[in-house]
Amino acid sequence: MTELEYKFTYDLLFKMIFTKHVKLLKSLVATLINIPLDSIEQFEIRNAEIPPETLGDKFCRLDINMVVNGQHVDLEVQVDNDGDFPERSLYYWAREYSTALKTGDSYSDLPKAIVISILSFTMFKDYDGFHSEFHALEVKRHTQLTDKFCLHYFELPKLPVENLSKTDRLSLWLALFKAKTEEDLNKIEALEVEEMQEAIRAYKTVTVTPEFKEVARLRELARHNEASALRNAERKGIQKGRQEGIREEKISLAKNLLADGDSIEKVARMTGLTRKEVEAIK
């Protein structure tokens, strides 16, 4: 097995491939939100550029923000589970929805906002399916409050890839994102689905460009720098914690000695605290 150096879930690669190959992105989005491709009359990428100042920032969010037939659609891949992804995706939706209101418009003019998350981890452990779709519903009647709220989650670990069918476009697209080895890509390519072959060609083209290699280098540098900064902060925190613990022990000892009637001078000498500190404790 030949491990892929970069996977489709690598956020930088994901954004570069699909913003440079809009036809593929359009088909991917149509598949993920389950609408006919030929029903898309308006398709606009709103954040195609990757700002240079964010290349070295590990925490920048490389999503793809679009307008699809008047709907605001946000698509991203997420590799790490930090434990708060439901809240994060809800925040992304709220930001997308609230910022769409233009001056002078009424609330009814707000467009539908859809957030699509392709996840490399299991988010819903009590559900076997790989796709979850959330809407705003009343808990007893299941009546929809509004059709303007929609969150999609695609959990790649749950996706079965043993018997891929060339007619199951959703599974084929997600299998690309789940692929970890050259053999995984070859298996998809062998199905001879033109769209998948085109996506794999785009992947191979982008990953060898000097542009991608340079921004990938900056991203990896950011990861190393952040890991180093966290280690240093952790060491400082441990050292500070030890110092605070020692001081608390000295204060506790001073209180006991003072309670036994020892003099301030003796307590200061035995604990290493200053006379002024012992007086304050007394």
Backbone as numpy.savetxt, mean C-alpha at the origin, in Angstrom:
# Nx Ny Nz CAx CAy CAz Cx Cy Cz
13.36 -23.24 -11.27 12.53 -22.04 -11.27 13.40 -20.79 -11.27
13.09 -19.87 -12.18 13.85 -18.62 -12.27 13.02 -17.49 -11.68
13.42 -17.01 -10.51 12.69 -15.95 -9.83 12.73 -14.67 -10.64
11.58 -14.01 -10.75 11.53 -12.72 -11.45 12.24 -11.66 -10.61
13.10 -10.88 -11.25 13.77 -9.80 -10.52 12.76 -8.75 -10.09
11.82 -8.47 -10.97 10.74 -7.51 -10.66 9.41 -8.16 -11.00
8.46 -8.02 -10.11 7.13 -8.58 -10.33 6.16 -7.47 -10.73
5.02 -7.86 -11.27 4.00 -6.89 -11.66 3.49 -6.10 -10.46
3.65 -6.66 -9.26 3.20 -5.97 -8.06 4.21 -4.94 -7.56
5.35 -4.82 -8.20 6.30 -3.78 -7.83 5.70 -2.45 -8.27
5.35 -1.60 -7.32 4.53 -0.41 -7.62 5.10 0.48 -8.71
6.41 0.62 -8.73 7.06 1.45 -9.74 6.88 0.86 -11.14
7.12 -0.45 -11.25 6.96 -1.13 -12.53 5.50 -1.11 -12.97
4.60 -1.38 -12.04 3.17 -1.35 -12.31 2.75 -0.01 -12.93
3.20 1.07 -12.32 2.79 2.38 -12.82 3.42 2.69 -14.18
4.68 2.33 -14.35 5.35 2.63 -15.62 4.75 1.83 -16.77
4.46 0.56 -16.54 3.89 -0.27 -17.61 2.54 0.28 -18.06
1.64 0.51 -17.09 0.26 0.79 -17.45 0.00 2.26 -17.80
0.89 3.16 -17.43 0.73 4.53 -17.90 1.35 4.71 -19.28
2.29 3.83 -19.63 2.90 3.89 -20.97 2.10 3.07 -21.98
1.29 2.14 -21.50 0.48 1.29 -22.38 -0.99 1.43 -21.97
-1.57 2.52 -22.39 -2.92 2.90 -21.94 -3.97 1.87 -22.39
-3.77 1.29 -23.54 -4.72 0.28 -24.03 -4.81 -0.89 -23.05
-3.66 -1.31 -22.53 -3.64 -2.40 -21.56 -4.33 -1.98 -20.26
-4.04 -0.76 -19.82 -4.65 -0.25 -18.58 -6.17 -0.20 -18.71
-6.63 0.28 -19.85 -8.07 0.39 -20.09 -8.74 -0.98 -20.00
-8.10 -1.98 -20.59 -8.65 -3.34 -20.56 -8.60 -3.91 -19.14
-7.50 -3.66 -18.43 -7.37 -4.13 -17.06 -8.47 -3.56 -16.17
-8.69 -2.26 -16.25 -9.70 -1.60 -15.42 -11.09 -2.11 -15.76
-11.39 -2.25 -17.05 -12.70 -2.77 -17.46 -12.94 -4.15 -16.87
-11.90 -4.97 -16.85 -12.02 -6.32 -16.30 -12.23 -6.29 -14.79
-11.46 -5.43 -14.10 -11.53 -5.39 -12.64 -12.86 -4.86 -12.12
-13.46 -3.90 -12.84 -14.76 -3.37 -12.36 -15.93 -3.99 -13.13
-15.61 -4.98 -13.98 -16.61 -5.80 -14.65 -17.57 -5.00 -15.53
-16.98 -4.26 -16.46 -17.79 -3.57 -17.46 -17.23 -3.92 -18.84
-18.05 -3.90 -19.89 -17.54 -4.19 -21.23 -16.51 -3.15 -21.65
-15.45 -3.62 -22.27 -14.40 -2.71 -22.70 -14.94 -1.67 -23.68
-15.82 -2.10 -24.57 -16.33 -1.17 -25.58 -17.35 -0.18 -25.01
-17.69 -0.33 -23.70 -18.61 0.64 -23.08 -17.86 1.87 -22.57
-16.53 1.79 -22.57 -15.73 2.92 -22.08 -15.58 3.96 -23.19
-16.24 5.09 -23.01 -16.16 6.18 -23.99 -15.20 7.27 -23.53
-15.03 7.40 -22.23 -14.10 8.40 -21.68 -13.09 7.67 -20.80
-11.82 7.89 -21.08 -10.76 7.26 -20.28 -9.59 8.21 -20.20
-9.31 8.67 -18.99 -8.25 9.68 -18.79 -7.41 9.32 -17.58
-6.10 9.27 -17.76 -5.19 9.08 -16.63 -4.87 10.46 -16.06
-5.09 10.63 -14.77 -4.93 11.95 -14.16 -3.55 12.14 -13.52
-2.79 11.09 -13.31 -1.48 11.23 -12.65 -0.44 10.33 -13.30
-0.28 10.47 -14.59 0.64 9.60 -15.33 2.09 9.80 -14.93
2.44 11.01 -14.52 3.83 11.32 -14.20 4.22 10.78 -12.83
5.49 10.44 -12.69 6.06 10.09 -11.39 6.94 11.26 -10.98
6.50 12.09 -10.02 7.26 13.28 -9.65 8.68 12.91 -9.22
9.70 13.57 -9.79 11.10 13.23 -9.47 11.40 13.30 -7.98
10.77 14.25 -7.27 11.08 14.42 -5.86 10.59 13.26 -5.00
9.72 12.40 -5.57 9.21 11.28 -4.78 9.96 9.98 -5.07
10.87 9.98 -6.03 11.53 8.74 -6.42 12.30 8.11 -5.27
12.88 8.95 -4.42 13.64 8.41 -3.30 12.81 8.25 -2.05
11.51 8.45 -2.15 10.64 8.37 -0.98 9.93 7.02 -0.97
10.31 6.18 -0.03 9.71 4.85 0.05 8.21 4.92 0.26
7.74 5.98 0.91 6.34 6.03 1.30 5.46 6.71 0.27
6.01 7.13 -0.88 5.14 7.74 -1.88 4.23 6.65 -2.46
3.04 7.03 -2.82 2.02 6.09 -3.28 1.94 6.14 -4.80
2.37 5.07 -5.45 2.39 5.04 -6.91 1.12 4.37 -7.43
0.00 5.05 -7.22 -1.28 4.58 -7.73 -1.49 5.12 -9.14
-2.56 4.68 -9.79 -2.96 5.23 -11.08 -4.37 5.76 -10.91
-4.52 7.05 -11.09 -5.79 7.73 -10.87 -6.42 8.07 -12.22
-7.67 7.67 -12.41 -8.30 7.80 -13.72 -9.72 8.36 -13.63
-10.20 8.84 -14.78 -11.61 9.14 -14.96 -12.11 8.18 -16.03
-13.09 7.36 -15.67 -13.63 6.35 -16.58 -15.13 6.60 -16.72
-15.54 7.08 -17.87 -16.96 7.41 -18.10 -17.52 8.30 -16.99
-16.73 9.28 -16.59 -17.16 10.22 -15.56 -16.93 9.75 -14.14
-16.62 8.48 -13.95 -16.34 7.94 -12.61 -14.87 8.13 -12.28
-14.58 8.43 -11.01 -13.20 8.54 -10.57 -12.74 7.17 -10.07
-11.71 6.65 -10.69 -11.22 5.31 -10.38 -9.76 5.40 -9.96
-9.44 4.78 -8.82 -8.07 4.76 -8.32 -7.62 3.31 -8.20
-6.49 2.99 -8.82 -5.99 1.62 -8.86 -4.58 1.57 -8.29
-4.34 0.62 -7.39 -2.99 0.46 -6.86 -2.73 -0.98 -6.49
-1.44 -1.32 -6.39 -1.03 -2.63 -5.88 -0.44 -2.41 -4.50
-0.63 -3.39 -3.63 -0.11 -3.28 -2.26 0.54 -4.61 -1.89
1.82 -4.55 -1.59 2.58 -5.76 -1.28 2.57 -6.07 0.21
2.79 -5.05 1.04 2.93 -5.27 2.49 1.63 -5.01 3.22
1.36 -5.86 4.20 0.19 -5.68 5.04 0.63 -5.03 6.35
0.34 -3.74 6.49 0.71 -3.01 7.70 -0.39 -3.03 8.75
-1.46 -3.77 8.48 -2.51 -3.95 9.48 -3.62 -2.92 9.45
-3.46 -1.88 8.67 -4.49 -0.83 8.65 -4.98 -0.55 7.23
-4.88 -1.56 6.37 -5.22 -1.29 4.96 -6.69 -0.96 4.74
-7.65 -1.57 5.45 -9.05 -1.15 5.25 -9.24 0.34 5.51
-8.62 0.84 6.58 -8.74 2.26 6.90 -8.02 3.12 5.85
-6.89 2.65 5.38 -6.15 3.39 4.36 -6.94 3.50 3.07
-7.52 2.38 2.63 -8.27 2.41 1.37 -9.53 3.26 1.51
-10.13 3.25 2.70 -11.30 4.11 2.93 -10.88 5.58 2.88
-9.71 5.87 3.41 -9.18 7.24 3.36 -8.93 7.66 1.90
-8.37 6.76 1.11 -8.13 7.06 -0.31 -9.45 7.35 -1.01
-10.48 6.52 -0.70 -11.78 6.76 -1.33 -12.33 8.11 -0.90
-12.27 8.43 0.39 -12.82 9.69 0.90 -12.11 10.89 0.26
-10.82 10.78 0.11 -10.07 11.87 -0.51 -10.44 12.02 -1.99
-10.59 10.90 -2.65 -10.96 10.93 -4.06 -12.35 11.52 -4.25
-13.27 11.11 -3.40 -14.66 11.56 -3.52 -14.81 13.04 -3.15
-14.20 13.43 -2.03 -14.40 14.80 -1.53 -13.72 15.84 -2.40
-12.60 15.49 -3.01 -11.88 16.48 -3.83 -12.46 16.62 -5.23
-13.46 15.81 -5.55 -14.06 15.88 -6.89 -15.10 16.99 -7.01
-15.50 17.56 -5.87 -16.54 18.60 -5.88 -15.94 19.94 -6.32
-16.43 20.45 -7.41 -15.94 21.72 -7.92 -16.72 22.89 -7.33
-16.09 24.03 -7.29 -16.74 25.23 -6.76 -18.04 25.51 -7.51
-19.11 25.68 -6.76 -20.40 25.98 -7.38 -21.25 24.76 -7.66
-20.65 23.56 -7.58 -21.41 22.33 -7.83 -22.18 21.93 -6.57
-23.23 21.15 -6.76 -23.96 20.60 -5.62 -23.41 19.22 -5.30
-23.77 18.70 -4.13 -23.27 17.38 -3.73 -23.73 16.29 -4.68
-24.89 16.50 -5.29 -25.40 15.50 -6.22 -24.55 15.40 -7.49
-23.70 16.42 -7.72 -22.83 16.40 -8.89 -21.57 15.57 -8.67
-21.33 15.14 -7.43 -20.14 14.35 -7.15 -20.17 13.04 -7.95
-19.07 12.68 -8.58 -19.04 11.44 -9.37 -18.86 10.22 -8.47
-19.16 9.08 -9.02 -18.90 7.82 -8.31 -17.39 7.66 -8.16
-16.96 7.25 -6.98 -15.54 7.05 -6.72 -15.30 5.56 -6.43
-14.36 4.98 -7.14 -14.05 3.55 -7.02 -12.57 3.41 -6.69
-12.27 2.66 -5.64 -10.88 2.36 -5.29 -10.66 0.86 -5.49
-9.67 0.52 -6.30 -9.35 -0.87 -6.59 -7.97 -1.18 -6.01
-7.90 -2.22 -5.19 -6.64 -2.61 -4.55 -6.31 -4.05 -4.92
-5.14 -4.25 -5.54 -4.64 -5.58 -5.83 -3.61 -5.90 -4.74
-3.91 -6.93 -3.93 -3.15 -7.19 -2.71 -2.32 -8.47 -2.82
-1.08 -8.39 -2.35 -0.21 -9.57 -2.32 -0.35 -10.32 -1.00
-1.32 -9.98 -0.22 -1.53 -10.64 1.08 -3.01 -10.93 1.26
-3.32 -11.79 2.21 -4.70 -12.14 2.52 -5.27 -11.11 3.49
-6.37 -10.52 3.10 -6.97 -9.47 3.92 -8.19 -10.00 4.68
-8.98 -10.85 4.04 -10.19 -11.39 4.67 -10.00 -12.89 4.90
-9.55 -13.23 6.08 -9.21 -14.63 6.38 -10.44 -15.53 6.51
-11.61 -14.93 6.72 -12.83 -15.74 6.89 -13.59 -15.91 5.58
-12.95 -15.57 4.45 -13.62 -15.65 3.15 -12.65 -16.27 2.15
-13.10 -17.29 1.42 -12.21 -18.02 0.52 -12.04 -17.34 -0.84
-13.01 -16.51 -1.24 -12.94 -15.87 -2.55 -11.81 -14.85 -2.63
-11.32 -14.61 -3.85 -10.20 -13.67 -4.00 -10.67 -12.26 -4.32
-11.98 -12.06 -4.57 -12.49 -10.73 -4.89 -13.58 -10.34 -3.90
-13.42 -9.17 -3.30 -14.44 -8.61 -2.40 -14.81 -7.22 -2.90
-16.10 -6.95 -2.95 -16.60 -5.65 -3.43 -17.52 -5.07 -2.37
-17.23 -3.84 -1.94 -17.99 -3.21 -0.86 -18.76 -1.99 -1.38
-20.01 -1.88 -0.88 -20.86 -0.73 -1.17 -21.45 -0.23 0.15
-22.06 0.94 0.13 -22.72 1.50 1.32 -24.13 0.95 1.40
-24.34 -0.03 2.31 -25.64 -0.69 2.43 -26.18 -0.58 3.85
-27.51 -0.52 4.00 -28.14 -0.57 5.31 -27.99 -2.00 5.85
-27.64 -2.14 7.13 -27.21 -3.44 7.64 -28.33 -4.48 7.71
-29.59 -4.07 7.84 -30.69 -5.04 7.94 -31.39 -5.25 6.60
-31.69 -4.15 5.92 -32.43 -4.25 4.65 -31.52 -4.45 3.46
-30.23 -4.17 3.66 -29.26 -4.24 2.56 -29.62 -3.29 1.43
-30.30 -2.21 1.80 -30.65 -1.17 0.83 -29.42 -0.30 0.59
-29.17 0.00 -0.66 -28.00 0.81 -0.99 -28.25 2.28 -0.67
-27.33 2.87 0.09 -27.46 4.28 0.45 -27.17 5.15 -0.76
-26.11 4.82 -1.48 -25.70 5.56 -2.67 -24.87 4.64 -3.54
-24.89 4.90 -4.84 -24.08 4.09 -5.74 -22.70 4.71 -5.97
-22.37 5.75 -5.20 -21.12 6.48 -5.43 -19.97 5.97 -4.58
-20.23 4.94 -3.79 -19.20 4.34 -2.93 -18.90 2.94 -3.42
-17.63 2.66 -3.70 -17.27 1.32 -4.16 -15.80 1.03 -3.88
-15.54 -0.07 -3.18 -14.18 -0.52 -2.90 -14.03 -1.95 -3.39
-13.01 -2.19 -4.20 -12.70 -3.54 -4.69 -11.37 -3.99 -4.09
-11.34 -5.24 -3.61 -10.09 -5.85 -3.13 -9.88 -7.17 -3.87
-8.70 -7.35 -4.43 -8.33 -8.59 -5.09 -7.14 -9.19 -4.35
-7.37 -10.32 -3.68 -6.35 -10.96 -2.85 -5.62 -12.03 -3.67
-4.41 -11.75 -4.08 -3.66 -12.65 -4.96 -3.36 -14.01 -4.35
-3.07 -14.13 -3.04 -2.78 -15.46 -2.49 -3.93 -16.44 -2.66
-5.16 -15.95 -2.77 -6.33 -16.83 -2.90 -6.63 -17.22 -4.35
-5.94 -16.60 -5.29 -6.24 -16.83 -6.71 -5.74 -18.21 -7.14
-6.63 -19.09 -7.64 -6.17 -20.39 -8.16 -5.57 -20.22 -9.55
-4.36 -20.69 -9.73 -3.69 -20.51 -11.03 -3.30 -21.85 -11.66
-3.79 -22.96 -11.08 -3.40 -24.27 -11.60 -3.98 -24.53 -12.99
-5.25 -24.16 -13.20 -5.90 -24.44 -14.48 -6.48 -23.16 -15.06
-5.61 -22.29 -15.51 -6.06 -21.02 -16.08 -6.77 -21.25 -17.40
-7.85 -20.50 -17.59 -8.60 -20.58 -18.83 -8.38 -19.31 -19.64
-8.20 -19.44 -20.93 -7.96 -18.27 -21.78 -9.20 -17.38 -21.89
-10.35 -17.88 -21.45 -11.57 -17.07 -21.52 -11.86 -16.32 -20.21
-11.11 -16.66 -19.15 -11.31 -16.01 -17.84 -10.33 -14.84 -17.72
-10.72 -13.69 -18.26 -9.81 -12.54 -18.31 -9.42 -12.04 -16.93
-10.33 -12.08 -15.98 -10.02 -11.59 -14.63 -8.90 -12.43 -14.02
-9.03 -13.74 -14.08 -8.00 -14.61 -13.51 -6.68 -14.46 -14.25
-6.73 -14.26 -15.56 -5.50 -14.09 -16.33 -4.77 -12.81 -15.93
-5.51 -11.71 -15.82 -4.88 -10.46 -15.40 -4.26 -10.61 -14.02
-5.01 -11.17 -13.09 -4.50 -11.30 -11.73 -3.35 -12.31 -11.65
-3.36 -13.31 -12.52 -2.26 -14.27 -12.55 -0.95 -13.58 -12.94
-1.05 -12.57 -13.79 0.16 -11.79 -14.13 0.72 -11.12 -12.89
-0.17 -10.55 -12.08 0.28 -9.88 -10.86 0.78 -10.87 -9.82
0.27 -12.09 -9.87 0.70 -13.11 -8.90 1.99 -13.79 -9.33
2.35 -13.70 -10.61 3.51 -14.41 -11.14 4.78 -14.05 -10.38
5.54 -15.09 -10.00 6.79 -14.89 -9.26 8.02 -15.39 -10.01
7.79 -16.22 -11.03 8.92 -16.81 -11.77 8.72 -16.64 -13.27
9.80 -16.85 -14.01 9.73 -16.83 -15.47 8.77 -17.91 -15.96
8.76 -19.04 -15.27 7.87 -20.14 -15.66 6.41 -19.74 -15.52
6.08 -18.95 -14.49 4.71 -18.47 -14.31 4.27 -17.63 -15.51
5.16 -16.74 -15.95 4.84 -15.89 -17.11 4.73 -16.73 -18.38
5.64 -17.71 -18.52 5.60 -18.57 -19.72 4.29 -19.36 -19.80
3.79 -19.76 -18.63 2.53 -20.52 -18.57 1.38 -19.66 -19.08
1.37 -18.39 -18.69 0.32 -17.48 -19.14 0.49 -17.17 -20.62
1.72 -16.97 -21.03 2.01 -16.64 -22.43 1.63 -17.79 -23.36
1.77 -19.00 -22.87 1.49 -20.19 -23.69 0.01 -20.33 -24.02
-0.85 -19.65 -23.29 -2.29 -19.70 -23.57 -2.65 -18.94 -24.84
-1.70 -18.15 -25.33 -1.84 -17.42 -26.59 -3.03 -16.46 -26.59
-3.20 -15.78 -25.46 -4.19 -14.70 -25.38 -3.44 -13.42 -25.72
-3.82 -12.80 -26.81 -3.06 -11.67 -27.35 -2.81 -10.57 -26.31
-3.82 -10.27 -25.54 -3.72 -9.21 -24.54 -2.68 -9.54 -23.48
-2.66 -10.78 -23.02 -1.68 -11.20 -22.01 -0.26 -11.20 -22.60
-0.14 -11.63 -23.84 1.17 -11.61 -24.49 1.68 -10.18 -24.64
0.75 -9.27 -24.95 1.12 -7.86 -25.08 1.57 -7.29 -23.74
0.89 -7.68 -22.67 1.26 -7.20 -21.33 2.63 -7.72 -20.93
2.93 -8.97 -21.26 4.24 -9.55 -20.92 5.33 -8.89 -21.75
5.05 -8.58 -23.01 6.03 -7.86 -23.84 6.29 -6.47 -23.25
5.23 -5.81 -22.80 5.39 -4.49 -22.19 6.25 -4.59 -20.93
6.02 -5.62 -20.15 6.80 -5.86 -18.93 8.29 -6.01 -19.27
8.57 -6.84 -20.26 9.96 -7.10 -20.63 10.63 -5.86 -21.22
9.85 -5.05 -21.93 10.40 -3.84 -22.52 10.73 -2.80 -21.46
9.81 -2.58 -20.54 10.01 -1.55 -19.52 11.15 -1.89 -18.58
11.27 -3.17 -18.18 12.26 -3.55 -17.16 13.71 -3.42 -17.64
13.93 -3.29 -18.93 15.32 -3.14 -19.42 15.67 -1.70 -19.79
14.71 -0.78 -19.63 15.00 0.61 -19.99 15.86 1.29 -18.94
16.78 2.18 -19.35 17.60 2.94 -18.38 16.73 3.75 -17.42
15.59 4.26 -17.91 14.71 5.06 -17.06 14.21 4.23 -15.89
13.72 3.02 -16.17 13.21 2.18 -15.10 14.32 1.78 -14.14
15.47 1.40 -14.67 16.57 0.96 -13.82 17.02 2.06 -12.86
17.01 3.30 -13.33 17.46 4.40 -12.48 16.44 4.68 -11.37
15.16 4.74 -11.71 14.17 5.03 -10.67 14.04 3.84 -9.71
14.26 2.63 -10.21 14.24 1.46 -9.32 15.42 1.52 -8.35
16.56 1.99 -8.84 17.74 2.14 -7.97 17.44 3.13 -6.85
16.78 4.24 -7.18 16.45 5.24 -6.18 15.45 4.69 -5.16
14.51 3.87 -5.63 13.52 3.27 -4.72 14.20 2.32 -3.74
15.13 1.50 -4.26 15.82 0.57 -3.38 16.72 1.31 -2.40
17.34 2.38 -2.86 18.17 3.19 -1.97 17.32 3.75 -0.83
16.11 4.19 -1.16 15.21 4.72 -0.13 14.87 3.64 0.89
14.67 2.40 0.42 14.36 1.31 1.34 15.52 1.04 2.30
16.75 1.04 1.75 17.92 0.81 2.60 18.09 1.95 3.61
17.90 3.17 3.15 18.06 4.33 4.05 17.01 4.30 5.16
15.78 3.93 4.78 14.72 3.89 5.79 14.98 2.80 6.81
15.44 1.63 6.33 15.73 0.53 7.25 16.86 0.92 8.21
17.86 1.59 7.68 18.97 2.04 8.51 18.50 3.06 9.55
17.64 3.99 9.12 17.12 5.00 10.03 16.30 4.36 11.15
15.51 3.33 10.81 14.70 2.65 11.82 15.58 1.91 12.82
16.67 1.28 12.32 17.58 0.58 13.23 18.24 1.57 14.19
18.67 2.72 13.66 19.30 3.73 14.51 18.33 4.26 15.55
17.08 4.50 15.11 16.07 5.00 16.04 15.77 3.97 17.12
15.77 2.70 16.72 15.50 1.64 17.68 16.62 1.56 18.71
17.88 1.66 18.25 19.01 1.62 19.18 18.96 2.79 20.15
18.65 3.97 19.63 18.54 5.16 20.49 17.41 4.99 21.49
16.31 4.40 21.03 15.17 4.19 21.92 15.50 3.23 23.05
16.24 2.16 22.70 16.65 1.18 23.73 17.57 1.83 24.74
18.54 2.60 24.23 19.49 3.27 25.12 18.77 4.25 26.04
17.84 5.03 25.46 17.10 5.99 26.26 16.25 5.28 27.31
15.64 4.15 26.88 14.81 3.39 27.82 15.62 2.86 28.99
16.84 2.39 28.71 17.70 1.89 29.77 18.06 3.01 30.75
18.40 4.18 30.19 18.76 5.31 31.04 17.59 5.73 31.92
16.40 5.74 31.35 15.22 6.12 32.13 14.93 5.08 33.21
15.16 3.80 32.87 14.94 2.74 33.85 15.89 2.86 35.03
17.16 3.15 34.73 18.16 3.31 35.79 17.79 4.48 36.69
17.37 5.57 36.09 17.00 6.75 36.89 15.80 6.46 37.79
14.82 5.73 37.24 13.65 5.38 38.06 14.05 4.51 39.25
15.03 3.61 39.04 15.52 2.78 40.14 16.20 3.64 41.20
16.97 4.63 40.77 17.65 5.52 41.72 16.64 6.31 42.55
15.60 6.79 41.88 14.56 7.56 42.57 13.84 6.69 43.58
13.52 5.44 43.17 12.84 4.53 44.08 13.70 4.23 45.30
15.01 4.01 45.09 15.93 3.76 46.20 16.01 4.97 47.11
16.08 6.16 46.51 16.17 7.39 47.31 14.94 7.55 48.19
13.78 7.25 47.68 12.55 7.36 48.47 12.60 6.41 49.68
13.07 5.20 49.46 13.14 4.23 50.54 14.15 4.67 51.61
15.30 5.17 51.18 16.32 5.61 52.13 15.83 6.80 52.94
15.17 7.72 52.24 14.63 8.89 52.95 13.56 8.47 53.95
12.76 7.49 53.56 11.71 6.99 54.47 12.32 6.34 55.70
13.54 5.78 55.55 14.23 5.14 56.68 14.96 6.16 57.55
14.94 7.44 57.13 15.53 8.49 57.93 16.95 8.86 57.57
17.46 8.33 56.46 18.83 8.68 56.05 18.89 10.14 55.62
20.08 10.72 55.77 20.26 12.13 55.44 20.30 12.33 53.94
20.06 13.55 53.54 20.09 13.90 52.12 21.46 13.61 51.53
22.54 13.95 52.30 23.91 13.74 51.81 24.17 12.25 51.58
23.71 11.40 52.52 23.94 9.96 52.39 23.15 9.40 51.21
21.91 9.84 51.07 21.07 9.36 49.96 21.69 9.75 48.62
22.18 11.00 48.54 22.81 11.45 47.30 24.04 10.62 46.98
24.81 10.30 48.00 26.04 9.53 47.81 25.74 8.10 47.37
24.71 7.51 47.94 24.39 6.11 47.65 23.67 5.92 46.32
22.93 6.94 45.89 22.16 6.79 44.64 22.82 7.43 43.43
23.75 8.37 43.68 24.36 9.08 42.56 23.53 10.26 42.09
22.42 10.52 42.77 21.61 11.69 42.45 22.26 12.93 43.08
21.94 14.09 42.57 22.46 15.33 43.15 21.67 15.67 44.40
22.29 16.51 45.25 21.61 16.94 46.47 20.28 17.62 46.13
20.27 18.42 45.06 19.07 19.12 44.67 17.97 18.14 44.25
18.36 17.07 43.57 17.38 16.08 43.15 16.80 15.34 44.36
17.66 15.01 45.31 17.18 14.32 46.50 16.24 15.22 47.31
16.60 16.50 47.40 15.72 17.45 48.10 14.35 17.51 47.44
14.35 17.49 46.13 13.08 17.55 45.40 12.25 16.31 45.67
12.93 15.14 45.76 12.22 13.89 46.04 11.64 13.92 47.44
12.43 14.45 48.38 11.97 14.53 49.78 10.76 15.45 49.91
